[in-house]
């Protein structure tokens, strides 16, 4: 189930996160000279989103709080972004040429996101000093560090 992570860890659906982020953006926006786009304080809504994520973390527990907060934040932002971007390239009120370019950009982002998840080439560089041992290898070792 694609939405299992957010639902399980936050007890809130991906749709809740999309609506919440949209509302945070609206609250951090004010009219601009462009009648089609407001002026938004991105830092303000992002800070409120981080607070929402942190406020929802259960106390204690057997999890790394930094990893849990980062995972929830990244998933919430990802689902909001890909759904919003898709809505924009699907909007028939927008010029077709712009929609086609937006689709290409959306597709490139999705492909890049997938690559970021599965491309492990730089993990030993990013986390130097750590030993690497695949947990399903027949020769996997079991340590005591938790």
DSSP file (Angstrom, degrees, kcal/mol; ACC not computed):
  #  RESIDUE AA STRUCTURE BP1 BP2  ACC     N-H-->O    O-->H-N    N-H-->O    O-->H-N    TCO  KAPPA ALPHA  PHI   PSI    X-CA   Y-CA   Z-CA
    1    1 A X    >         0   0    0      0, 0.0     3,-1.6     0, 0.0     4,-0.3   0.000 360.0 360.0 360.0 121.0    0.0    0.0    0.0
    2    2 A X  T 3   +     0   0    0      1,-0.3     3,-0.3     2,-0.1     0, 0.0   0.761 360.0  45.6 -64.1 -25.5    1.7    3.2   -1.1
    3    3 A X  T 3> S+     0   0    0      1,-0.2     4,-2.1     2,-0.1    -1,-0.3   0.311  80.2 105.2 -99.8  10.8    0.4    5.3    1.7
    4    4 A X  H <> S+     0   0    0     -3,-1.6     4,-2.9     1,-0.2     5,-0.3   0.867  73.9  56.6 -61.3 -38.4    1.1    2.9    4.5
    5    5 A X  H  > S+     0   0    0     -3,-0.3     4,-2.9    -4,-0.3     5,-0.3   0.966 112.1  38.5 -61.4 -54.9    4.2    4.7    5.9
    6    6 A X  H  >>S+     0   0    0      1,-0.2     4,-2.3     2,-0.2     6,-0.9   0.919 119.1  48.7 -63.3 -42.3    2.5    8.0    6.6
    7    7 A X  H  X5S+     0   0    0     -4,-2.1     4,-1.4     4,-0.2    -1,-0.2   0.923 116.6  42.4 -62.5 -44.5   -0.7    6.4    7.8
    8    8 A X  H  <5S+     0   0    0     -4,-2.9    -2,-0.2    -5,-0.3    -1,-0.2   0.911 121.3  37.8 -71.0 -43.7    1.1    4.0   10.1
    9    9 A X  H  <5S+     0   0    0     -4,-2.9    -2,-0.2    -5,-0.3    -3,-0.2   0.788 133.5  21.6 -83.8 -26.8    3.7    6.4   11.5
   10   10 A X  H  <5S-     0   0    0     -4,-2.3    -3,-0.2    -5,-0.3    -2,-0.2   0.554  89.8-130.2-115.8 -11.2    1.5    9.6   11.8
   11   11 A X  S  <<S+     0   0    0     -4,-1.4     2,-0.4    -5,-0.5    -4,-0.2   0.789  77.4 108.8  59.9  28.3   -2.0    8.1   11.9
   12   12 A X  S    S-     0   0    0     -6,-0.9    -2,-0.3     3,-0.0    -1,-0.2  -0.996  70.2-120.4-134.3 139.0   -2.8   10.7    9.2
   13   13 A X     >  -     0   0    0     -2,-0.4     4,-1.8     1,-0.1     3,-0.2  -0.271  25.7-111.1 -75.2 161.0   -3.4    9.9    5.5
   14   14 A X  H  > S+     0   0    0      1,-0.2     4,-2.3     2,-0.2     5,-0.2   0.870 121.2  57.7 -57.1 -35.3   -1.4   11.3    2.7
   15   15 A X  H  > S+     0   0    0      1,-0.2     4,-2.6     2,-0.2    -1,-0.2   0.889 102.4  53.7 -62.9 -38.4   -4.4   13.4    1.8
   16   16 A X  H  > S+     0   0    0     -3,-0.2     4,-2.7     1,-0.2    -1,-0.2   0.923 109.2  48.9 -60.6 -43.5   -4.4   14.9    5.2
   17   17 A X  H  X S+     0   0    0     -4,-1.8     4,-2.7     2,-0.2     5,-0.2   0.901 110.7  49.8 -65.0 -40.6   -0.8   15.9    4.7
   18   18 A X  H  X S+     0   0    0     -4,-2.3     4,-2.6     2,-0.2    -2,-0.2   0.951 114.1  44.7 -61.7 -49.0   -1.5   17.4    1.2
   19   19 A X  H  X S+     0   0    0     -4,-2.6     4,-2.2     1,-0.2    -2,-0.2   0.905 113.9  50.6 -62.7 -41.7   -4.4   19.5    2.6
   20   20 A X  H  X S+     0   0    0     -4,-2.7     4,-2.6    -5,-0.2    -1,-0.2   0.928 111.5  46.8 -63.3 -45.8   -2.4   20.5    5.7
   21   21 A X  H  X S+     0   0    0     -4,-2.7     4,-2.4     1,-0.2    -2,-0.2   0.919 111.1  52.3 -63.7 -42.3    0.6   21.7    3.6
   22   22 A X  H  X S+     0   0    0     -4,-2.6     4,-2.3    -5,-0.2    -1,-0.2   0.904 111.7  47.0 -59.1 -40.2   -1.8   23.6    1.2
   23   23 A X  H  X S+     0   0    0     -4,-2.2     4,-2.6     2,-0.2    -2,-0.2   0.895 109.5  52.7 -69.5 -39.8   -3.3   25.3    4.2
   24   24 A X  H  X S+     0   0    0     -4,-2.6     4,-1.2     2,-0.2    -2,-0.2   0.901 111.0  48.1 -60.9 -39.8    0.1   26.2    5.7
   25   25 A X  H  < S+     0   0    0     -4,-2.4     3,-0.4     2,-0.2    -2,-0.2   0.925 110.7  50.2 -66.2 -44.6    1.1   27.7    2.4
   26   26 A X  H >< S+     0   0    0     -4,-2.3     3,-1.4     1,-0.2    -2,-0.2   0.908 109.8  51.4 -59.7 -41.6   -2.2   29.7    2.2
   27   27 A X  H 3< S+     0   0    0     -4,-2.6    -1,-0.2     1,-0.3    -2,-0.2   0.779 111.4  47.8 -66.2 -26.4   -1.6   31.0    5.7
   28   28 A X  T 3< S+     0   0    0     -4,-1.2    13,-2.5    -3,-0.4     2,-0.3   0.212 101.6  88.0 -98.4  14.3    1.9   32.1    4.8
   29   29 A X  E <   -A   40   0A   0     -3,-1.4     2,-0.3    11,-0.2    11,-0.2  -0.802  48.6-178.3-116.3 154.9    0.8   33.8    1.6
   30   30 A X  E     -A   39   0A   0      9,-2.3     9,-3.2    -2,-0.3    -2,-0.0  -0.971  41.9 -80.3-143.2 157.3   -0.4   37.3    0.8
   31   31 A X        -     0   0    0     -2,-0.3     2,-0.2     7,-0.2     7,-0.2  -0.206  46.9-167.6 -58.6 147.3   -1.6   38.9   -2.4
   32   32 A X        -     0   0    0      2,-0.5    -1,-0.1     5,-0.4     6,-0.0  -0.633  41.4 -90.4-122.6-175.8    1.1   40.1   -4.9
   33   33 A X  S    S+     0   0    0     -2,-0.2     2,-0.7     2,-0.0     5,-0.1   0.744 109.4  80.9 -69.8 -22.2    1.1   42.3   -8.0
   34   34 A X  S >  S-     0   0    0      3,-0.4     3,-1.2     1,-0.1    -2,-0.5  -0.771  72.9-154.2 -84.7 114.8    0.5   39.1  -10.0
   35   35 A X  T 3  S+     0   0    0     -2,-0.7    -1,-0.1     1,-0.2     3,-0.1   0.683  92.0  52.1 -65.8 -15.2   -3.2   38.4   -9.8
   36   36 A X  T 3  S+     0   0    0      1,-0.2     2,-0.4     2,-0.0    -1,-0.2   0.597 111.7  42.7 -95.4 -12.4   -2.5   34.7  -10.5
   37   37 A X    <   -     0   0    0     -3,-1.2    -3,-0.4    -5,-0.0    -5,-0.4  -0.990  68.4-144.7-141.8 130.8    0.1   34.1   -7.8
   38   38 A X        -     0   0    0     -2,-0.4     2,-0.6    -7,-0.2    -7,-0.2  -0.365  30.1-107.2 -79.9 167.0    0.4   35.1   -4.2
   39   39 A X  E     -A   30   0A   0     -9,-3.2    -9,-2.3    -2,-0.1     2,-0.4  -0.884  42.4-164.0 -94.0 123.7    3.6   36.0   -2.4
   40   40 A X  E     -A   29   0A   0     -2,-0.6     2,-1.2   -11,-0.2   -11,-0.2  -0.921  24.0-140.2-119.6 136.8    4.5   33.2   -0.1
   41   41 A X    >>  -     0   0    0    -13,-2.5     4,-1.7    -2,-0.4     3,-0.5  -0.777  21.7-173.5 -89.4  93.2    7.0   33.1    2.8
   42   42 A X  H 3> S+     0   0    0     -2,-1.2     4,-2.4     1,-0.2     5,-0.2   0.869  80.7  56.5 -59.8 -38.9    8.3   29.6    2.2
   43   43 A X  H 3> S+     0   0    0      1,-0.2     4,-2.1     2,-0.2    -1,-0.2   0.880 104.8  53.1 -61.0 -37.3   10.3   29.6    5.5
   44   44 A X  H <> S+     0   0    0     -3,-0.5     4,-1.9     2,-0.2    -2,-0.2   0.942 112.9  40.7 -65.6 -48.5    7.2   30.3    7.5
   45   45 A X  H  X S+     0   0    0     -4,-1.7     4,-2.1     1,-0.2    -1,-0.2   0.871 114.4  53.0 -72.2 -32.8    5.1   27.4    6.2
   46   46 A X  H  X S+     0   0    0     -4,-2.4     4,-2.6    -5,-0.2    -1,-0.2   0.904 108.1  50.9 -66.4 -39.2    8.1   25.0    6.3
   47   47 A X  H  X S+     0   0    0     -4,-2.1     4,-2.3    -5,-0.2    -2,-0.2   0.910 111.0  48.5 -62.5 -41.4    8.8   25.9    9.9
   48   48 A X  H  X S+     0   0    0     -4,-1.9     4,-2.1     2,-0.2    -1,-0.2   0.870 110.5  51.5 -67.3 -35.5    5.1   25.2   10.8
   49   49 A X  H  X S+     0   0    0     -4,-2.1     4,-2.5     2,-0.2    -2,-0.2   0.932 109.1  49.7 -65.8 -44.7    5.3   21.9    8.9
   50   50 A X  H  X S+     0   0    0     -4,-2.6     4,-2.9     1,-0.2     5,-0.2   0.925 110.9  50.4 -58.9 -43.9    8.4   20.8   10.8
   51   51 A X  H  X S+     0   0    0     -4,-2.3     4,-2.9     1,-0.2    -1,-0.2   0.896 108.9  52.1 -60.6 -40.0    6.6   21.8   14.0
   52   52 A X  H  X S+     0   0    0     -4,-2.1     4,-1.1     2,-0.2    -2,-0.2   0.917 111.9  46.1 -62.2 -43.8    3.6   19.7   13.0
   53   53 A X  H >< S+     0   0    0     -4,-2.5     3,-0.5     2,-0.2     4,-0.5   0.952 115.6  45.3 -63.8 -49.5    5.8   16.7   12.3
   54   54 A X  H >< S+     0   0    0     -4,-2.9     3,-1.1     1,-0.2    -2,-0.2   0.884 109.8  54.5 -64.3 -39.6    7.8   17.1   15.6
   55   55 A X  H 3< S+     0   0    0     -4,-2.9    -1,-0.2     1,-0.2    -2,-0.2   0.776 106.9  53.6 -64.9 -25.3    4.6   17.6   17.6
   56   56 A X  T << S+     0   0    0     -4,-1.1    -1,-0.2    -3,-0.5     2,-0.2   0.524  81.1 109.6 -89.0  -5.2    3.2   14.3   16.2
   57   57 A X  S <  S-     0   0    0     -3,-1.1     2,-0.1    -4,-0.5   -47,-0.1  -0.515  73.7-119.2 -71.7 134.3    6.1   12.2   17.2
   58   58 A X        -     0   0    0     -2,-0.2    -1,-0.1     1,-0.1     2,-0.1  -0.448  34.2-102.4 -69.9 146.4    5.3    9.7   20.0
   59   59 A X  S    S-     0   0    0     -2,-0.1    -1,-0.1     0, 0.0     0, 0.0  -0.403  82.6 -20.4 -68.3 145.5    7.4   10.2   23.1
   60   60 A X  S    S+     0   0    0      1,-0.1     3,-0.1    -2,-0.1    -2,-0.1  -0.275  80.6 144.0  59.6-137.5   10.2    7.7   23.6
   61   61 A X        -     0   0    0      1,-0.1     2,-1.2     3,-0.0     4,-0.1  -0.023  65.6 -72.6  89.1 164.8    9.7    4.5   21.6
   62   62 A X  S    S+     0   0    0      2,-0.1     2,-0.3    -2,-0.0    -1,-0.1  -0.576  96.4  90.6 -98.0  71.0   12.2    2.3   19.8
   63   63 A X  S    S-     0   0    0     -2,-1.2     2,-0.7    -3,-0.1     3,-0.1  -0.977  82.0-102.2-154.6 159.6   13.0    4.5   16.9
   64   64 A X     >  -     0   0    0     -2,-0.3     4,-2.9     1,-0.2     5,-0.2  -0.792  28.3-152.4 -86.6 115.8   15.5    7.1   16.0
   65   65 A X  H  > S+     0   0    0     -2,-0.7     4,-2.6     1,-0.2     5,-0.2   0.848  93.4  51.8 -59.8 -37.7   13.7   10.5   16.3
   66   66 A X  H  > S+     0   0    0      2,-0.2     4,-2.4     1,-0.2    -1,-0.2   0.937 113.4  43.8 -65.4 -45.2   15.9   12.2   13.7
   67   67 A X  H  > S+     0   0    0      2,-0.2     4,-2.7     1,-0.2    -2,-0.2   0.919 114.6  49.7 -65.3 -43.1   15.3    9.5   11.2
   68   68 A X  H  X S+     0   0    0     -4,-2.9     4,-2.5     2,-0.2     5,-0.2   0.935 112.8  46.2 -62.8 -46.3   11.6    9.3   12.0
   69   69 A X  H  X S+     0   0    0     -4,-2.6     4,-2.6    -5,-0.2     5,-0.2   0.924 114.7  47.7 -62.6 -44.1   11.1   13.1   11.7
   70   70 A X  H  X S+     0   0    0     -4,-2.4     4,-2.7    -5,-0.2     5,-0.2   0.898 112.3  49.2 -63.5 -40.8   13.1   13.2    8.4
   71   71 A X  H  X S+     0   0    0     -4,-2.7     4,-2.5     2,-0.2     5,-0.2   0.927 113.7  45.0 -65.7 -45.2   11.2   10.3    6.9
   72   72 A X  H  X S+     0   0    0     -4,-2.5     4,-2.9    -5,-0.2     5,-0.2   0.943 115.2  47.9 -64.4 -47.0    7.8   11.8    7.8
   73   73 A X  H  X S+     0   0    0     -4,-2.6     4,-2.5    -5,-0.2     5,-0.2   0.927 114.0  46.4 -59.9 -45.9    8.8   15.2    6.5
   74   74 A X  H  X S+     0   0    0     -4,-2.7     4,-2.3    -5,-0.2    -1,-0.2   0.902 114.7  46.7 -66.7 -39.8   10.3   13.9    3.3
   75   75 A X  H  X S+     0   0    0     -4,-2.5     4,-2.8    -5,-0.2     5,-0.3   0.920 113.0  49.1 -67.6 -43.0    7.3   11.7    2.6
   76   76 A X  H  X S+     0   0    0     -4,-2.9     4,-2.1    -5,-0.2    -2,-0.2   0.933 115.4  43.6 -62.4 -45.4    4.8   14.4    3.4
   77   77 A X  H  X S+     0   0    0     -4,-2.5     4,-2.9    -5,-0.2    -1,-0.2   0.886 113.7  52.1 -67.0 -38.1    6.6   16.9    1.1
   78   78 A X  H  X S+     0   0    0     -4,-2.3     4,-2.8    -5,-0.2     5,-0.3   0.951 110.9  45.3 -63.6 -49.1    7.0   14.3   -1.6
   79   79 A X  H  X S+     0   0    0     -4,-2.8     4,-1.7     1,-0.2     5,-0.2   0.903 115.6  48.2 -64.8 -38.7    3.4   13.3   -1.7
   80   80 A X  H  X S+     0   0    0     -4,-2.1     4,-2.6    -5,-0.3     5,-0.2   0.952 114.1  46.5 -62.4 -48.7    2.3   17.0   -1.7
   81   81 A X  H  X S+     0   0    0     -4,-2.9     4,-3.0     1,-0.2     5,-0.3   0.933 114.1  44.3 -64.0 -48.3    4.8   18.0   -4.4
   82   82 A X  H  X S+     0   0    0     -4,-2.8     4,-1.8     1,-0.2    -1,-0.2   0.866 116.5  47.1 -69.4 -33.0    4.1   15.1   -6.8
   83   83 A X  H  X S+     0   0    0     -4,-1.7     4,-2.1    -5,-0.3    -1,-0.2   0.914 115.7  45.1 -71.3 -42.1    0.3   15.5   -6.4
   84   84 A X  H  X S+     0   0    0     -4,-2.6     4,-2.1    -5,-0.2    -2,-0.2   0.927 113.1  49.7 -66.3 -45.3    0.4   19.3   -6.8
   85   85 A X  H  X S+     0   0    0     -4,-3.0     4,-2.2    -5,-0.2    -1,-0.2   0.903 111.7  49.5 -61.7 -40.6    2.8   19.1   -9.8
   86   86 A X  H  X S+     0   0    0     -4,-1.8     4,-1.1    -5,-0.3    -1,-0.2   0.908 107.9  53.9 -64.7 -40.9    0.5   16.5  -11.5
   87   87 A X  H  < S+     0   0    0     -4,-2.1     4,-0.4     1,-0.2    -1,-0.2   0.894 109.4  49.2 -59.8 -39.0   -2.5   18.7  -10.8
   88   88 A X  H >< S+     0   0    0     -4,-2.1     3,-0.9     1,-0.2    -1,-0.2   0.911 111.4  46.3 -69.5 -41.9   -0.8   21.6  -12.6
   89   89 A X  H 3< S+     0   0    0     -4,-2.2    -1,-0.2     1,-0.2    -2,-0.2   0.623 113.8  51.3 -77.9  -7.8    0.2   19.7  -15.7
   90   90 A X  T 3< S+     0   0    0     -4,-1.1     2,-0.7    -3,-0.2    -1,-0.2   0.443  81.8 110.2-100.0  -2.1   -3.3   18.2  -15.8
   91   91 A X    X   -     0   0    0     -3,-0.9     3,-1.8    -4,-0.4     8,-0.1  -0.644  54.2-159.5 -81.4 111.1   -5.1   21.6  -15.6
   92   92 A X  T 3  S+     0   0    0     -2,-0.7    -1,-0.2     1,-0.3     4,-0.1   0.612  86.8  71.1 -68.3  -9.7   -6.7   22.4  -19.0
   93   93 A X  T 3  S+     0   0    0      2,-0.1    -1,-0.3     3,-0.0     2,-0.2   0.678  87.1  80.4 -76.1 -15.7   -6.8   26.1  -18.1
   94   94 A X  S <  S-     0   0    0     -3,-1.8     5,-0.1    -6,-0.2     0, 0.0  -0.614 101.0 -88.5 -89.9 150.6   -3.1   26.2  -18.5
   95   95 A X     >  -     0   0    0     -2,-0.2     4,-2.2     1,-0.1     3,-0.2  -0.313  34.0-128.8 -58.3 136.6   -1.4   26.5  -22.0
   96   96 A X  H  > S+     0   0    0      1,-0.2     4,-2.5     2,-0.2     5,-0.2   0.875 106.5  54.3 -57.0 -42.8   -0.8   23.0  -23.5
   97   97 A X  H  > S+     0   0    0      1,-0.2     4,-2.0     2,-0.2    -1,-0.2   0.906 110.2  47.0 -61.0 -41.4    2.9   23.7  -24.2
   98   98 A X  H  > S+     0   0    0     -3,-0.2     4,-2.5     1,-0.2    -1,-0.2   0.887 111.2  52.3 -66.6 -38.1    3.5   24.7  -20.6
   99   99 A X  H  X S+     0   0    0     -4,-2.2     4,-2.3     2,-0.2    -2,-0.2   0.888 108.8  49.9 -64.5 -39.5    1.6   21.6  -19.4
  100  100 A X  H  X S+     0   0    0     -4,-2.5     4,-2.1     2,-0.2    -1,-0.2   0.911 112.5  46.4 -67.1 -41.4    3.7   19.3  -21.6
  101  101 A X  H  X S+     0   0    0     -4,-2.0     4,-2.3     2,-0.2    -2,-0.2   0.885 111.5  52.9 -65.4 -37.6    6.9   20.9  -20.2
  102  102 A X  H  X S+     0   0    0     -4,-2.5     4,-2.6     2,-0.2    -2,-0.2   0.894 107.6  51.4 -64.8 -39.0    5.6   20.6  -16.7
  103  103 A X  H  X S+     0   0    0     -4,-2.3     4,-2.9     2,-0.2     5,-0.2   0.929 109.1  50.3 -62.3 -44.6    4.9   16.9  -17.3
  104  104 A X  H  X S+     0   0    0     -4,-2.1     4,-2.3     1,-0.2    -2,-0.2   0.899 112.2  47.6 -60.9 -40.4    8.5   16.4  -18.5
  105  105 A X  H  X S+     0   0    0     -4,-2.3     4,-2.2     2,-0.2    -1,-0.2   0.895 111.8  50.2 -66.4 -39.9    9.7   18.1  -15.4
  106  106 A X  H  X S+     0   0    0     -4,-2.6     4,-2.7     2,-0.2    -2,-0.2   0.929 111.3  48.6 -62.2 -46.2    7.5   16.0  -13.2
  107  107 A X  H  X S+     0   0    0     -4,-2.9     4,-2.6     1,-0.2    -2,-0.2   0.908 110.5  50.5 -62.8 -42.6    8.7   12.9  -14.8
  108  108 A X  H  X S+     0   0    0     -4,-2.3     4,-2.3    -5,-0.2    -1,-0.2   0.895 111.2  49.7 -62.1 -40.0   12.3   13.9  -14.4
  109  109 A X  H  X S+     0   0    0     -4,-2.2     4,-2.6     2,-0.2    -2,-0.2   0.934 111.2  48.1 -64.3 -46.0   11.7   14.6  -10.8
  110  110 A X  H  X S+     0   0    0     -4,-2.7     4,-2.4     1,-0.2    -2,-0.2   0.916 112.8  48.4 -62.1 -43.2   10.0   11.3  -10.2
  111  111 A X  H  X S+     0   0    0     -4,-2.6     4,-2.3     1,-0.2    -1,-0.2   0.908 112.4  48.9 -62.6 -41.6   12.8    9.4  -12.0
  112  112 A X  H  X S+     0   0    0     -4,-2.3     4,-2.3     2,-0.2    -2,-0.2   0.880 109.8  52.0 -65.8 -38.6   15.4   11.3   -9.9
  113  113 A X  H  X S+     0   0    0     -4,-2.6     4,-1.4     2,-0.2    -2,-0.2   0.927 109.8  48.8 -63.7 -45.1   13.6   10.5   -6.7
  114  114 A X  H  X S+     0   0    0     -4,-2.4     4,-2.1     1,-0.2     3,-0.4   0.926 111.1  50.4 -59.7 -44.9   13.5    6.8   -7.6
  115  115 A X  H  X S+     0   0    0     -4,-2.3     4,-2.6     1,-0.2    -1,-0.2   0.888 106.0  55.7 -61.9 -38.8   17.3    7.0   -8.3
  116  116 A X  H  < S+     0   0    0     -4,-2.3    -1,-0.2     1,-0.2    -2,-0.2   0.831 110.7  46.4 -63.0 -31.0   18.0    8.7   -5.0
  117  117 A X  H  < S+     0   0    0     -4,-1.4    -2,-0.2    -3,-0.4    -1,-0.2   0.898 123.2  29.8 -76.8 -42.1   16.2    5.8   -3.2
  118  118 A X  H  < S+     0   0    0     -4,-2.1     2,-0.9    -5,-0.1    -2,-0.2   0.639  91.7  95.2-100.1 -14.8   17.9    2.9   -5.0
  119  119 A X     <  +     0   0    0     -4,-2.6     3,-0.3    -5,-0.2    -1,-0.0  -0.676  41.6 169.4 -83.5 106.5   21.3    4.2   -6.0
  120  120 A X    >   +     0   0    0     -2,-0.9     3,-1.5     1,-0.2     4,-0.5   0.331  40.9 109.6 -99.3   6.3   23.6    3.0   -3.3
  121  121 A X  T 3  S+     0   0    0      1,-0.3     3,-0.3     2,-0.1     4,-0.2   0.838  83.6  39.5 -55.0 -38.3   27.0    3.8   -4.9
  122  122 A X  T >> S+     0   0    0     -3,-0.3     4,-3.2     1,-0.2     3,-0.5   0.404  84.3  99.9 -97.1   3.6   27.8    6.7   -2.6
  123  123 A X  H <> S+     0   0    0     -3,-1.5     4,-2.3     1,-0.2    -1,-0.2   0.913  82.6  51.1 -57.1 -44.5   26.6    5.2    0.7
  124  124 A X  H 34 S+     0   0    0     -4,-0.5    -1,-0.2    -3,-0.3     6,-0.2   0.820 114.5  45.2 -63.6 -26.8   30.1    4.2    1.8
  125  125 A X  H X4 S+     0   0    0     -3,-0.5     3,-1.0    -4,-0.2    -2,-0.2   0.905 113.2  48.7 -78.2 -44.2   31.3    7.7    1.1
  126  126 A X  H 3< S+     0   0    0     -4,-3.2    -2,-0.2     1,-0.3    -3,-0.2   0.822 124.6  31.1 -65.0 -31.2   28.3    9.4    2.8
  127  127 A X  T >< S+     0   0    0     -4,-2.3     3,-1.5    -5,-0.3    -1,-0.3  -0.431  86.5 175.3-125.1  56.1   28.7    7.2    5.9
  128  128 A X  T <   +     0   0    0     -3,-1.0    -3,-0.1     1,-0.2     3,-0.1  -0.254  62.6  38.7 -64.2 150.5   32.4    6.7    5.9
  129  129 A X  T 3  S+     0   0    0      1,-0.4     2,-0.3    -5,-0.2    -1,-0.2   0.207  90.3 112.9  93.1 -15.6   33.8    4.8    8.9
  130  130 A X    <   -     0   0    0     -3,-1.5    -1,-0.4    -6,-0.2     2,-0.2  -0.700  66.4-128.2 -88.7 141.2   30.9    2.4    8.9
  131  131 A X        -     0   0    0     -2,-0.3     2,-0.5    -3,-0.1    -1,-0.0  -0.576  21.1-139.9 -79.9 152.9   31.4   -1.3    8.1
  132  132 A X        +     0   0    0     -2,-0.2     2,-0.3     2,-0.0    -8,-0.0  -0.970  30.7 157.8-121.5 128.2   29.0   -2.7    5.5
  133  133 A X        -     0   0    0     -2,-0.5     2,-0.1     8,-0.0    -2,-0.0  -0.893  40.3-124.9-150.9 112.6   27.5   -6.1    5.7
  134  134 A X    >   -     0   0    0     -2,-0.3     3,-1.7     1,-0.2     5,-0.1  -0.406  18.4-139.1 -63.4 128.3   24.3   -7.1    3.9
  135  135 A X  T 3  S+     0   0    0      1,-0.3    -1,-0.2    -2,-0.1     5,-0.1   0.630  99.3  48.3 -69.0 -12.5   21.8   -8.4    6.5
  136  136 A X  T 3  S+     0   0    0      3,-0.0    -1,-0.3     2,-0.0     2,-0.1   0.291  81.5 119.3-108.9   9.2   20.6  -11.3    4.2
  137  137 A X  S X  S-     0   0    0     -3,-1.7     3,-2.0     1,-0.1    -4,-0.0  -0.473  73.1-124.9 -68.9 144.0   24.0  -12.5    3.2
  138  138 A X  T 3  S+     0   0    0      1,-0.3    -1,-0.1    -2,-0.1    -3,-0.0   0.761 114.8  46.5 -60.7 -21.7   24.7  -16.1    4.2
  139  139 A X  T 3  S+     0   0    0     -5,-0.1    -1,-0.3     2,-0.0    -2,-0.1   0.127  82.8 145.6-105.8  20.2   27.8  -14.8    6.0
  140  140 A X    <   -     0   0    0     -3,-2.0     2,-0.3    -5,-0.1    -5,-0.1  -0.304  40.3-139.9 -61.7 139.1   26.1  -11.9    7.7
  141  141 A X        -     0   0    0     -7,-0.1     2,-0.5     0, 0.0    -4,-0.1  -0.684   4.9-142.1 -96.9 153.9   27.4  -11.0   11.1
  142  142 A X        -     0   0    0     -2,-0.3     2,-0.1     2,-0.0    -7,-0.0  -0.972  21.1-172.4-120.2 121.5   25.3  -10.0   14.1
  143  143 A X        -     0   0    0     -2,-0.5     0, 0.0     2,-0.1     0, 0.0  -0.281  29.7-124.0-100.9-172.4   26.5   -7.3   16.4
  144  144 A X        +     0   0    0     -2,-0.1     2,-0.3     2,-0.0    -1,-0.0   0.453  69.1 113.9-112.7  -4.3   25.3   -5.9   19.7
  145  145 A X              0   0    0      1,-0.1    -2,-0.1     0, 0.0     0, 0.0  -0.523 360.0 360.0 -73.7 131.4   25.0   -2.2   18.9
  146  146 A X              0   0    0     -2,-0.3    -1,-0.1     0, 0.0    -2,-0.0   0.347 360.0 360.0-118.2 360.0   21.4   -0.9   19.0
